[in-house]
Amino acid sequence: MSSQLVISALGQDRPGLVDELSHWILDSGCNIADSRMMVLGGEFAVLLLVTGNWNAMAKLENQLEAVQERLGMTLTLKRTEPRPLEGAYLPYAVDVVALDHPGIVHNLANFFSTRNINIQDLSTASYAAAHTGTPMFSVHMILDVPADIHIASLRDEFLDFCDRLNLDAVIEPVKG
């Protein structure tokens, strides 16, 4: 029986961190099932979903302090279970681009949470617009939309909401 463990790691960015983290996990007898890794400022941030048998998980947990010291990272481990989806959901993707300003993520999150729509995945990026250098902000989300929500109405409400906030947005079914 396979167990699951979520690992979060944060530390100063340097070459070789992914190699060392993945080696530790493989050497313990576990497997990386899902991951997000990125440089944020000068820090390297990692979120991993690791699978393995009970003994392999215990080995990872027992090596935590030594690995933190060796990598110079702060690591947090938490056992978890597969996510149960109760009810029927449709996966939708949302992409938003706008002039960068405070509150974009909060406004989007509030729009969906008030409609009982779960945000499954969210990523953002700040960048300078080509040619002008204007500060821009992009958001990509994957949503679990309850099957009983009328999609055309949701799309209309969402696009009207985005127009009021001067956000350029698209909402469409996840393909593949």
C-alpha positions as CSV (number, residue, x, y, z in Angstrom):
1,M,0.0,0.0,0.0
2,S,1.4,3.3,-1.0
3,S,1.4,6.3,1.3
4,Q,1.6,10.0,0.4
5,L,3.8,12.7,1.9
6,V,3.8,16.4,1.1
7,I,7.2,18.1,1.4
8,S,7.7,21.8,1.3
9,A,11.3,23.2,1.1
10,L,12.6,26.7,1.1
11,G,16.2,27.9,1.0
12,Q,18.7,30.1,-0.8
13,D,18.8,29.3,-4.5
14,R,21.9,27.6,-5.8
15,P,22.7,25.0,-8.5
16,G,22.2,21.4,-7.5
17,L,19.2,21.7,-5.1
18,V,16.8,19.7,-7.3
19,D,19.5,17.0,-7.8
20,E,20.1,16.7,-4.1
21,L,16.4,16.7,-3.1
22,S,15.4,14.2,-5.8
23,H,18.4,12.0,-4.8
24,W,17.4,12.0,-1.2
25,I,13.8,11.0,-2.1
26,L,14.9,8.2,-4.5
27,D,17.5,6.9,-2.1
28,S,14.8,6.6,0.6
29,G,12.7,4.4,-1.7
30,C,10.1,7.0,-2.6
31,N,8.9,8.6,-5.8
32,I,8.0,12.2,-6.7
33,A,4.4,12.0,-7.9
34,D,3.8,15.8,-8.3
35,S,5.9,18.9,-7.9
36,R,6.2,22.6,-8.1
37,M,9.6,24.3,-7.9
38,M,10.5,27.9,-8.5
39,V,12.9,30.7,-7.7
40,L,11.1,33.5,-5.8
41,G,13.5,36.4,-5.3
42,G,16.7,34.8,-4.1
43,E,15.0,31.8,-2.6
44,F,14.2,28.4,-4.1
45,A,10.8,27.1,-3.2
46,V,9.6,23.5,-3.6
47,L,6.4,21.6,-3.1
48,L,6.4,17.9,-3.6
49,L,3.9,15.1,-3.4
50,V,5.9,12.0,-2.6
51,T,4.7,8.4,-2.6
52,G,6.1,5.3,-1.1
53,N,5.5,2.5,1.3
54,W,5.4,3.0,5.1
55,N,9.1,2.1,5.6
56,A,10.3,4.5,2.9
57,M,8.2,7.3,4.4
58,A,9.6,6.7,7.8
59,K,13.1,6.8,6.4
60,L,12.4,10.2,4.9
61,E,11.0,11.5,8.1
62,N,13.9,10.2,10.1
63,Q,16.4,12.0,7.9
64,L,14.7,15.3,8.0
65,E,17.1,17.2,10.3
66,A,20.2,15.9,8.6
67,V,18.9,16.8,5.1
68,Q,17.9,20.3,6.2
69,E,21.4,20.9,7.5
70,R,23.1,19.4,4.4
71,L,20.9,21.4,1.9
72,G,20.7,24.6,4.0
73,M,16.9,24.5,3.5
74,T,13.9,24.6,5.8
75,L,11.9,21.4,5.1
76,T,8.4,20.5,6.3
77,L,6.9,17.1,5.9
78,K,3.2,16.2,6.3
79,R,1.5,12.8,5.6
80,T,-1.6,13.1,3.5
81,E,-4.2,11.0,1.8
82,P,-5.5,11.0,-1.8
83,R,-7.9,13.9,-2.4
84,P,-11.5,12.7,-2.4
85,L,-13.7,14.5,-4.9
86,E,-17.2,14.4,-3.7
87,G,-19.8,15.3,-6.3
88,A,-19.4,16.0,-10.0
89,Y,-16.9,18.7,-11.1
90,L,-15.7,20.1,-14.4
91,P,-12.1,21.2,-14.8
92,Y,-11.9,24.8,-16.1
93,A,-8.8,26.9,-16.8
94,V,-8.7,30.6,-16.2
95,D,-6.0,32.9,-17.7
96,V,-5.9,36.6,-16.7
97,V,-3.5,39.4,-17.8
98,A,-3.6,42.9,-16.5
99,L,-1.6,46.0,-15.5
100,D,0.0,45.0,-12.2
101,H,-1.8,46.3,-9.2
102,P,-2.6,45.1,-5.7
103,G,-5.7,42.8,-5.1
104,I,-5.9,40.9,-8.4
105,V,-5.4,37.5,-6.8
106,H,-7.8,38.3,-3.9
107,N,-10.5,39.6,-6.2
108,L,-10.3,36.5,-8.4
109,A,-10.3,34.1,-5.4
110,N,-13.3,35.9,-3.9
111,F,-15.2,35.7,-7.1
112,F,-14.8,31.9,-7.3
113,S,-15.1,31.2,-3.6
114,T,-18.5,33.0,-3.3
115,R,-19.7,30.6,-6.0
116,N,-18.4,27.5,-4.2
117,I,-15.8,26.9,-6.9
118,N,-12.6,25.4,-5.7
119,I,-9.2,26.7,-7.0
120,Q,-7.2,23.5,-7.6
121,D,-4.0,25.2,-8.9
122,L,-2.9,28.9,-9.2
123,S,0.2,30.5,-10.5
124,T,1.1,34.1,-11.0
125,A,3.9,36.1,-12.6
126,S,4.9,39.7,-12.8
127,Y,6.7,40.9,-15.9
128,A,7.5,44.0,-18.0
129,A,5.4,44.5,-21.1
130,A,7.3,44.2,-24.4
131,H,8.4,47.6,-25.9
132,T,6.9,49.8,-23.1
133,G,8.2,48.1,-19.9
134,T,4.8,48.6,-18.3
135,P,4.5,46.4,-15.1
136,M,2.1,43.5,-16.0
137,F,0.6,40.6,-14.0
138,S,-0.6,37.2,-15.2
139,V,-2.7,34.6,-13.4
140,H,-3.3,31.0,-14.4
141,M,-5.8,28.9,-12.5
142,I,-7.4,25.4,-12.7
143,L,-10.8,25.3,-11.2
144,D,-13.2,22.5,-10.0
145,V,-16.5,23.9,-11.2
146,P,-19.5,22.0,-9.8
147,A,-21.4,20.3,-12.6
148,D,-24.7,21.9,-11.6
149,I,-23.4,25.5,-12.4
150,H,-24.6,26.9,-15.7
151,I,-21.3,27.4,-17.5
152,A,-22.6,30.1,-19.9
153,S,-23.9,32.2,-17.0
154,L,-20.7,31.7,-15.0
155,R,-18.6,32.8,-18.1
156,D,-20.8,35.9,-18.6
157,E,-20.6,36.9,-14.9
158,F,-16.8,36.3,-14.8
159,L,-16.1,38.3,-18.0
160,D,-18.3,41.2,-16.7
161,F,-16.5,41.0,-13.4
162,C,-13.1,41.1,-15.2
163,D,-14.2,44.0,-17.4
164,R,-15.1,46.1,-14.3
165,L,-11.6,45.4,-12.9
166,N,-9.9,46.0,-16.2
167,L,-8.6,42.4,-16.4
168,D,-8.2,40.6,-19.7
169,A,-9.5,37.1,-19.0
170,V,-10.4,33.8,-20.6
171,I,-12.3,30.9,-19.0
172,E,-12.4,27.6,-20.9
173,P,-12.6,23.8,-20.3
174,V,-9.3,22.1,-19.5
175,K,-8.2,20.2,-22.6
176,G,-6.6,16.8,-22.3
